[in-house]
Amino acid sequence: MAGARSYAAIADWAAVAEHAVAVCGRPPHASTIRRLLGRLDVAALEAALTGWVLPRRDAAARAAGRGGPLAERRCVLAVDGKTLRGARAADGAQTKLVCVYDHAHRLVLTQAAVVDADEIAAFTAALNTLPDLTGVLVTADALHCQREHASWLHTRGGHFLFTVKGNQPALRRALTALPWGQVSGLRRRHVGHGRTESRSIKVIDLDGSPGAALFPHATRAIKVVRRRRRQTTATSSVEIVYAVTSLNYRQAHPALLAGWIQAHWTIENAVHHVRDVTQGEDHSSVRAGSGPRVMAALRNTPLNLARLDGHTNIAHAQRQVSWRPHAALEAITAA
């Protein structure tokens, strides 16, 4: 929570922290912390942290009192992989994790390790740690646009919104061939960060089309056209994205689908970028035992604590705790 990036930094903070937050009479040495964290059962730790964050997310949702249509209050989770670049095993392989992130509350609910470089298998491993997926929408990039994932989510009562790219060539060709020119669409325009961006979205029901047979439980296809123009260089770019979802027209209108597709990538800024830059994960050389995964879990937790406490600037939240250790206790107690 105070921004410690290594075992030594954790031990230093423990040694100088105010008495009210002292971990014991005599603070443990960095080597003791290293041995302890390197031997933890990561699955048990992740399960405990997931069990801690879920009820607090639900309490925050109740406190917010979100109204409006049921479709707009649907729980939407993003699934995406994250490589710990500084953590390497004895064979030189990098540690990689798959995170599950709540769109609306900006919380990391759980994560699972990628075993034998198989990120696809880690998709279900991560989501399987959540107690209930009934009615939940899962967004994912093209890597996880897998028939097995769609069927697995369906058996759990969940829904999917998957981007479709070259790893599903037959499905992508079928989506490209749909009569998009005959469908009206929505358009949004945004100006900011030195560029002008417009997005148009069209949605077609797959019932009776060849695409319906190519991907299980897919009910609608989505086409998003993104046009960007940089104000400084006057350069323009156009990107076309296709996606499939199991939600029918009663469960989500096109504007909601467009928002969820765009919001999926907030996991990059709200989690991956913060862990890499603010928390220094890319430069962490922790690598022994379960240490890399434990430290990653411990980085997710202060992110969740800060957001539950209303912080939007994680670096500012870290500075508060480093200057005033009591802030850590206050944030944990408030959550």
C-alpha positions in Angstrom: 0.0 0.0 0.0 2.9 2.3 0.7 4.6 1.6 -2.7 7.1 -1.0 -1.5 8.6 -2.8 -4.5 10.8 -5.5 -2.9 11.1 -7.6 0.2 13.8 -5.2 1.5 11.4 -2.2 1.0 8.7 -4.1 2.9 11.1 -4.8 5.8 12.3 -1.1 5.8 8.7 0.1 6.0 7.9 -2.3 8.9 11.0 -1.1 10.8 10.0 2.6 10.6 6.2 2.3 10.7 4.3 3.9 13.6 3.7 1.7 16.6 0.0 1.3 15.8 0.8 -0.5 12.6 3.8 -2.5 13.8 3.6 -6.1 12.7 5.3 -7.4 15.9 7.6 -6.3 18.7 10.7 -6.8 16.5 10.1 -6.3 12.8 11.1 -9.3 10.6 14.1 -9.1 8.4 13.8 -9.0 4.6 15.0 -12.6 4.3 12.2 -13.7 6.7 9.6 -12.0 4.5 11.2 -13.5 1.4 11.1 -17.0 2.8 7.5 -16.6 4.0 6.1 -15.1 0.8 8.0 -17.6 -1.3 6.4 -20.5 0.4 2.8 -19.3 0.5 0.0 -21.4 -1.1 -0.9 -18.9 -3.9 -4.2 -20.6 -4.7 -5.3 -20.2 -1.0 -4.1 -16.6 -0.9 -6.0 -15.7 -4.1 -9.1 -17.5 -2.8 -8.9 -15.5 0.4 -8.4 -12.2 -1.4 -11.3 -13.0 -3.8 -13.5 -13.8 -0.8 -12.5 -10.5 0.7 -13.1 -8.3 -2.3 -16.4 -9.7 -3.6 -18.6 -8.7 -0.7 -17.0 -5.3 -0.6 -17.7 -4.8 -4.2 -21.3 -5.8 -3.7 -21.6 -3.4 -0.7 -20.2 -0.6 -2.8 -22.8 -1.4 -5.5 -25.6 -1.3 -3.0 -24.3 2.0 -1.5 -24.1 3.5 -5.0 -27.8 2.6 -5.5 -27.4 2.2 -9.3 -30.8 2.6 -10.9 -31.9 2.3 -14.5 -32.6 -0.7 -16.6 -31.4 -4.2 -15.6 -29.3 -4.4 -18.7 -27.2 -1.4 -17.7 -26.6 -2.9 -14.2 -25.3 -6.2 -15.5 -22.0 -7.3 -13.9 -19.4 -7.1 -16.7 -15.9 -8.7 -16.2 -12.8 -8.3 -18.4 -10.3 -11.1 -18.7 -6.8 -10.3 -19.9 -3.3 -11.6 -19.5 -0.4 -9.9 -17.8 3.3 -10.7 -18.0 5.6 -10.1 -15.1 8.6 -9.0 -17.1 11.1 -8.9 -14.3 10.2 -12.3 -12.8 11.9 -15.2 -14.6 12.0 -18.9 -13.7 15.2 -20.9 -13.6 14.7 -21.8 -17.3 14.3 -18.2 -18.3 10.6 -18.3 -18.8 8.6 -15.3 -17.7 5.7 -15.5 -15.2 2.3 -14.7 -16.8 -1.0 -14.3 -15.1 -4.6 -13.9 -16.3 -6.6 -11.2 -14.4 -10.4 -10.9 -13.9 -11.4 -7.2 -13.6 -14.8 -5.7 -12.8 -15.7 -3.0 -15.4 -17.9 -0.8 -13.2 -16.0 -0.9 -9.9 -12.5 -1.0 -11.4 -11.6 -3.9 -9.0 -9.4 -6.9 -9.7 -11.4 -9.9 -8.5 -9.0 -12.7 -9.0 -6.1 -13.9 -11.2 -4.6 -17.3 -12.2 -1.2 -18.4 -13.4 -0.6 -19.3 -17.0 0.9 -22.8 -17.0 3.1 -24.1 -19.8 2.4 -20.9 -21.8 -1.2 -21.9 -22.2 -3.1 -18.6 -21.5 -6.3 -20.1 -23.1 -6.5 -22.7 -20.3 -6.0 -20.0 -17.7 -9.2 -18.3 -18.8 -11.5 -20.9 -17.2 -9.0 -21.4 -14.3 -9.4 -17.8 -13.3 -13.1 -17.5 -13.7 -13.7 -20.8 -12.0 -12.5 -19.2 -8.7 -15.6 -16.9 -8.7 -18.6 -18.5 -6.9 -21.4 -17.4 -9.4 -21.3 -16.3 -13.0 -25.1 -16.3 -13.5 -26.0 -13.4 -15.7 -22.4 -12.1 -15.8 -21.0 -10.9 -19.1 -17.3 -11.7 -19.8 -15.4 -9.6 -22.2 -12.1 -10.8 -23.7 -9.8 -10.2 -26.7 -9.5 -12.4 -29.7 -7.1 -14.9 -28.0 -10.0 -16.0 -25.8 -12.6 -16.1 -28.6 -12.8 -19.9 -28.3 -15.7 -22.2 -28.7 -14.8 -24.1 -25.5 -14.9 -20.8 -23.6 -18.4 -19.9 -25.0 -19.7 -23.4 -24.0 -18.2 -23.3 -20.6 -19.7 -19.8 -19.8 -23.1 -21.0 -21.1 -23.0 -24.0 -18.6 -22.2 -21.5 -15.8 -25.1 -19.3 -16.7 -22.8 -16.5 -18.0 -22.5 -14.6 -21.3 -19.7 -13.5 -23.5 -18.6 -10.6 -25.7 -15.5 -11.7 -27.6 -13.4 -9.9 -30.2 -13.0 -11.9 -33.4 -9.7 -11.8 -35.4 -7.5 -14.1 -37.4 -7.3 -16.9 -35.0 -10.9 -17.7 -36.0 -10.6 -17.2 -39.8 -13.9 -18.9 -40.8 -15.9 -17.0 -38.3 -14.2 -13.7 -39.2 -15.0 -14.3 -42.9 -18.6 -15.1 -42.1 -18.9 -11.9 -40.0 -17.2 -9.8 -42.8 -19.7 -11.1 -45.3 -22.8 -10.1 -43.3 -25.0 -7.4 -44.9 -23.6 -4.5 -42.9 -24.5 -1.9 -45.5 -28.2 -2.6 -44.9 -28.0 -2.0 -41.2 -28.2 1.4 -39.5 -25.7 2.1 -36.8 -24.7 4.4 -33.9 -21.8 6.8 -34.0 -19.9 8.5 -31.1 -17.3 11.2 -31.4 -14.6 12.0 -28.8 -11.9 14.7 -28.7 -9.1 14.4 -26.3 -5.4 13.3 -25.7 -4.4 15.2 -28.9 -6.7 13.3 -31.2 -10.2 13.2 -32.6 -11.9 9.8 -32.5 -15.2 8.6 -33.9 -16.7 5.1 -33.4 -19.6 3.6 -35.3 -21.2 0.4 -34.3 -23.6 -1.9 -36.1 -25.2 -5.0 -34.7 -26.8 -7.9 -36.7 -28.8 -10.9 -35.4 -27.0 -14.1 -36.3 -30.1 -16.3 -36.4 -30.2 -18.1 -39.7 -26.8 -16.9 -40.9 -23.7 -19.1 -41.4 -22.0 -17.4 -38.5 -24.5 -18.9 -36.0 -23.2 -22.4 -36.7 -19.6 -21.4 -36.4 -19.6 -20.3 -32.8 -21.8 -21.8 -30.1 -24.4 -19.7 -28.3 -23.5 -16.6 -30.4 -26.7 -14.6 -31.1 -25.4 -11.4 -32.5 -22.5 -10.0 -34.4 -21.0 -6.5 -33.9 -18.9 -4.4 -36.2 -17.1 -1.4 -34.8 -15.3 1.1 -37.1 -12.8 3.3 -35.3 -11.5 6.4 -37.0 -8.7 8.4 -35.4 -7.1 11.7 -36.5 -4.1 13.1 -34.6 -4.3 16.9 -34.3 -0.6 17.4 -34.2 0.4 15.4 -37.2 -3.0 15.4 -39.1 -2.5 11.6 -39.7 -5.6 9.4 -39.8 -6.2 5.8 -39.2 -9.2 3.4 -39.5 -9.6 0.2 -37.6 -12.4 -2.3 -38.1 -13.2 -4.7 -35.2 -15.7 -7.6 -35.3 -17.1 -9.2 -32.2 -19.7 -11.8 -31.2 -21.9 -12.0 -28.1 -24.4 -14.3 -26.6 -26.7 -11.5 -25.5 -29.8 -11.0 -27.5 -31.4 -7.7 -28.5 -33.6 -7.7 -25.3 -30.6 -8.1 -23.1 -28.3 -5.4 -24.5 -28.9 -2.6 -27.0 -26.1 -1.5 -29.4 -24.9 1.4 -27.3 -24.3 -0.8 -24.3 -22.3 -3.3 -26.5 -20.2 -0.5 -27.8 -19.5 0.8 -24.3 -18.5 -2.6 -23.0 -16.2 -3.3 -26.0 -14.5 0.0 -25.3 -14.5 -0.4 -21.5 -12.7 -3.8 -21.8 -9.4 -2.0 -22.5 -9.6 -0.1 -19.2 -8.0 -3.1 -17.7 -4.8 -2.0 -19.5 -4.8 1.5 -17.9 -6.4 0.8 -14.6 -4.5 -2.4 -13.7 -1.6 -3.3 -16.0 -0.2 0.2 -16.5 -0.6 1.0 -12.8 1.2 -2.2 -11.7 4.0 -1.6 -14.3 4.6 2.1 -13.7 3.2 3.2 -10.3 4.0 -0.1 -8.5 7.1 -0.9 -10.5 6.2 -4.4 -11.3 8.2 -4.5 -14.6 11.4 -3.8 -12.6 10.7 -6.2 -9.8 13.2 -9.1 -9.8 11.4 -11.3 -7.3 11.5 -14.7 -8.8 11.9 -17.5 -6.1 9.1 -19.9 -5.3 5.6 -18.5 -5.2 7.1 -15.0 -4.7 6.2 -13.4 -8.1 2.5 -14.5 -7.9 2.2 -13.5 -4.3 3.7 -10.1 -4.9 1.3 -9.7 -7.9 -1.6 -10.5 -5.6 -0.4 -8.1 -3.0 -0.2 -5.4 -5.7 -3.8 -6.0 -6.7 -5.0 -5.6 -3.1 -3.9 -2.0 -2.5 -5.4 -1.1 -5.9 -8.7 -2.5 -4.7 -8.3 -0.8 -1.3 -7.6 2.6 -2.9 -10.5 2.4 -5.2 -12.9 1.2 -2.5 -11.7 4.2 -0.5 -12.6 6.5 -3.4 -9.1 7.2 -4.8 -8.7 7.7 -8.5 -5.0 8.5 -8.4 -3.2 5.4 -7.1 0.2 7.1 -6.9 -1.3 9.7 -4.6 -2.9 7.0 -2.4 0.6 5.3 -2.1 2.2 8.6 -1.0 -0.4 9.1 1.6 0.4 5.7 3.2 4.2 6.2 2.9 4.0 9.6 4.7 1.3 8.6 7.2 1.3 4.8 8.0 -2.0 5.2 9.8 -3.6 5.7 6.4 -3.1 2.0 5.7 -5.1 1.0 8.7 -7.8 3.6 8.0 -8.2 2.3 4.4 -8.4 -1.4 5.5 -10.8 -0.6 8.3 -13.0 1.5 6.0 -13.2 -1.3 3.4 
